[in-house]
């Protein structure tokens, strides 16, 4: 029994080493070969593939972790009247850090299936804060979760031409400022 427990701990350590290496490497580039991830993680390719069948599986695991963190932010701000804005800002900050991953996730043949689960989790996370912000009058009444997802795509687009992390952060901040101006209610927009 102790032998199988040690094996499980070792397997967990290997998986975490792979994810840590992948997070670091994908923060700089979306074009990261599997063998480079294994090398940085200090594991063999067999161990890498035993844990993750392909690059998309690694990226999906990283996105799941990011979504877990964002759901934690949402849970911490459940009673905050500005919860929607806090969550949106947190999502944008995550986009800056993991911008290269988004392109990777959408390049393979499983694009729809790999994007569906993160999209649903984001939608579920945003639904209540969005409804409450609209009820409080801090957001346009006609704003939908699909609109918010479109905003996130627009922010991602702003990051595409930025050549460094600091420029991406600046582009995301500017995009957020412009987006928030458009999301707030206005007498001319309300029907």
ZIJO-V516371 format. One record per residue. N is the residue number from 1. RES is the residue in one letter. PHI is phi in degrees with one decimal (NA if undefined). PSI is psi in whole degrees, -180 to 180 (999 if undefined). OMEGA is omega as a letter, one per 20 degrees, with the letter a starting at -180 (* if undefined). Layout:
n: {N;N}
res: {RES;RES}
phi: {PHI;PHI}
psi: {PSI;PSI}
omega: {OMEGA;OMEGA}
This chain:
n: {1;2;3;4;5;6;7;8;9;10;11;12;13;14;15;16;17;18;19;20;21;22;23;24;25;26;27;28;29;30;31;32;33;34;35;36;37;38;39;40;41;42;43;44;45;46;47;48;49;50;51;52;53;54;55;56;57;58;59;60;61;62;63;64;65;66;67;68;69;70;71;72;73;74;75;76;77;78;79;80;81;82;83;84;85;86;87;88;89;90;91;92;93;94;95;96;97;98;99;100;101;102;103;104;105;106;107;108;109;110;111;112;113;114;115;116;117;118;119;120;121;122;123;124;125;126;127;128;129;130;131;132;133;134;135;136;137;138;139;140;141;142;143;144;145;146;147;148;149;150;151;152;153;154;155;156;157;158;159;160;161;162;163;164;165;166;167;168;169;170;171;172;173;174;175;176;177;178;179;180;181;182;183;184;185;186;187;188;189;190;191}
res: {X;X;X;X;X;X;X;X;X;X;X;X;X;X;X;X;X;X;X;X;X;X;X;X;X;X;X;X;X;X;X;X;X;X;X;X;X;X;X;X;X;X;X;X;X;X;X;X;X;X;X;X;X;X;X;X;X;X;X;X;X;X;X;X;X;X;X;X;X;X;X;X;X;X;X;X;X;X;X;X;X;X;X;X;X;X;X;X;X;X;X;X;X;X;X;X;X;X;X;X;X;X;X;X;X;X;X;X;X;X;X;X;X;X;X;X;X;X;X;X;X;X;X;X;X;X;X;X;X;X;X;X;X;X;X;X;X;X;X;X;X;X;X;X;X;X;X;X;X;X;X;X;X;X;X;X;X;X;X;X;X;X;X;X;X;X;X;X;X;X;X;X;X;X;X;X;X;X;X;X;X;X;X;X;X;X;X;X;X;X;X}
phi: {NA;-62.9;-64.3;-71.1;-66.8;-63.0;-63.3;-63.7;-63.8;-63.7;-63.3;-65.2;-61.3;-62.6;-61.6;-66.2;-63.1;-63.6;-65.1;-62.4;-61.2;-64.6;-58.7;-63.0;-72.3;-72.8;-66.2;-105.3;-157.2;-87.2;-99.1;-118.0;-70.1;-58.4;-63.7;-70.4;-63.4;-60.2;-61.3;-65.3;-75.2;76.0;-125.0;-78.6;-64.4;-62.6;-64.5;-58.4;-72.4;-67.5;-87.4;-140.7;-67.6;-160.5;-61.0;-60.5;-68.0;-65.3;-62.3;-60.9;-65.2;-65.7;-61.3;-61.9;-62.5;-62.0;-65.1;-58.5;-64.6;-65.4;-64.4;-64.1;-61.2;-59.7;-64.9;-67.9;-112.3;-53.6;-97.2;-81.4;-64.3;-101.0;-54.2;-57.0;-70.3;-63.9;-65.9;-59.9;-63.9;-64.0;-63.8;-62.2;-63.8;-65.7;-61.2;-61.5;-70.3;-116.3;-55.8;-62.2;-67.0;-61.3;-62.2;-61.3;-64.1;-95.6;-88.9;-84.7;-69.8;-96.4;-50.3;-62.8;-67.5;-75.1;-88.1;-63.4;-64.1;-61.4;-62.2;-65.3;-63.4;-62.8;-59.8;-62.5;-66.9;-89.2;-53.3;-66.8;-59.6;-64.2;-59.7;-68.6;-67.8;-65.7;-64.1;-78.9;83.5;-94.1;-132.2;-56.5;-70.9;-90.1;-72.9;-118.3;-63.7;-62.9;-62.8;-65.7;-63.5;-62.9;-58.1;-64.9;-65.3;-64.1;-64.1;-60.5;-62.1;-65.8;-81.0;-58.5;-90.2;-75.4;-96.4;-144.0;-60.4;-67.9;-68.8;-65.5;-62.8;-64.9;-63.3;-65.2;-63.4;-65.7;-60.9;-61.5;-59.6;-65.7;-64.8;-61.7;-60.1;-77.5;-85.9;-73.3;-67.5;-142.8;-59.0;-78.7;-90.3;-69.4;-114.9}
psi: {-43;-35;-42;-32;-42;-40;-43;-41;-41;-44;-40;-41;-43;-44;-44;-38;-40;-47;-40;-47;-44;-43;-46;-44;-41;-17;-23;-28;146;-12;76;114;151;-42;-30;-37;-46;-44;-48;-35;-16;30;161;164;-32;-42;-42;-51;-24;-33;-36;120;-28;179;-37;-36;-38;-46;-42;-40;-41;-44;-38;-41;-43;-44;-37;-45;-42;-39;-33;-42;-46;-43;-37;-24;24;-43;7;126;-20;20;-43;-46;-36;-45;-45;-43;-41;-40;-45;-40;-38;-37;-39;-47;-34;29;-44;-30;-35;-44;-42;-43;-30;-1;-26;175;-15;26;-53;-48;-36;-27;-21;-48;-48;-38;-44;-41;-42;-45;-46;-40;-35;-22;-55;-51;-35;-48;-44;-38;-38;-42;-34;-10;14;-6;156;140;-23;3;135;168;-34;-37;-41;-41;-37;-42;-43;-36;-40;-41;-42;-40;-36;-27;-21;-42;-5;133;-6;166;-41;-38;-35;-42;-42;-44;-42;-42;-44;-43;-42;-43;-48;-41;-46;-35;-38;-22;-23;150;149;144;-33;-21;-34;140;999}
omega: {r;r;r;r;r;r;r;r;r;r;r;r;r;r;r;r;r;a;r;r;a;r;a;a;a;r;a;a;r;a;a;r;a;a;r;r;r;a;a;a;a;r;r;a;r;r;r;a;r;r;a;a;r;a;r;r;r;a;r;r;r;r;r;r;r;r;r;r;r;r;r;r;r;a;r;a;a;a;a;r;r;a;a;a;r;a;r;r;r;r;r;r;r;r;r;a;a;a;a;a;a;r;r;a;a;a;a;a;a;a;a;a;a;a;a;a;r;r;r;r;r;r;r;a;a;a;a;r;r;r;a;r;r;r;r;r;r;r;r;a;a;a;r;r;r;r;a;r;r;r;r;r;r;r;r;r;r;a;a;a;r;a;a;r;a;r;r;r;r;r;r;r;r;r;r;r;a;a;a;r;r;a;a;a;r;a;a;a;a;r;*}
